[in-house]
Amino acid sequence: MSEADKPEEPAAPAAKPGGKVKPPPLSRSKRQELRRKFLRTVLLTGGVLGAGLSGFLPMLYARRQRLRPPGALDEKDFLASCIKCGQCVQVCPVEAIKLADLVDGFGVGVPYIDARDQACDFSCDAVQCVLACPTGSLTYKKPEFFQVRAGAALATKPILLAKEKDPEPTINLTERMGVARLTRPELCLAIKGKGFKGQARGADFKGMMRYMAVDRWKPIPVSEHPYDVAECDLCVRECPIKGAISIETVYAPDGSQRKSPVVHEPCVGCGVCEMICPTEAASIEIVPREVWRT
């Protein structure tokens, strides 16, 4: 090949003052390739972080206490023995029992009750979820090798008001699900001396409850049973357990007398008071796995 036919060599980059050589500009294809590499790195980093958090966040949420169905073993034993079959969900007449999702960590798929959305009102009388449980995770009476926490045991079998006139008026529970607490007394209508008129939770509320005056066996939507009371006592009026809650005269910090809901030992923690409370947020709530303290 002659000297004339040889391809021209690219010119050397011009030197900047001071002896530094300026690099040639990147081609369009090179810039696109670098951009793709950067995006891949960002996506991979996000995926790794997301995978890590998907395991970490459920552990954080798992610390949240859940209200378990009637007759549930203590939490560790309950989580260890429940096979997540959903039989308790199927038999609940008011669909109070739900199965936990991923954010419940080790409790994923385990049954729980969100009392504010739908409480256990014992419409089944015999606590059908306990009868349906195949493993003993829900039980009428713990085996002797399971310890009963102090204050968890009920002094006597609770009397179900819907069965009060029956030959056997009690429900076969020996331990409470939790205990009702007046967590927001500043919102309570009874303490304020106010009445209530209308639908307890509004027209759109989907919760169900058995009203003895309507039908002993068939629960109806709470929205179909409006109230008109001069002094609010809905939590007492609708509590399904005899003697669990009452309206009492109490003394306020300023020495004045007021009416207030007072929870008593027969409370089983079913959550009806929380569900029916007309204030937002609920003035009274169930503390899951709480024990009776004198």
ABEGO torsion letter per residue (X at the ends): XBAAABBBBBBBBBBBBGGBBBBBBBBAAAAAAAAAAAAAAAAAAAAAAAAAAAAAAAAAAAABBBBBBBGBBBAAAAAAABAGAGAAAAABAAGABBBBBAAAEAABGBBBBBAAABBBAGAAGAGAAAAABAAGABBABBBAABBBBBGABBABBBBBAAAAABABABBBBABBAEBBBBABAAABAAAAGBBBBEBAAEAABABBBBBAAABAABBBBAAABBBBBABBAAAAAABABBGABBBBBBBBAAGBBBBBBBBBAABAGAGAAAAABABOBBABBBBBGBBBBX
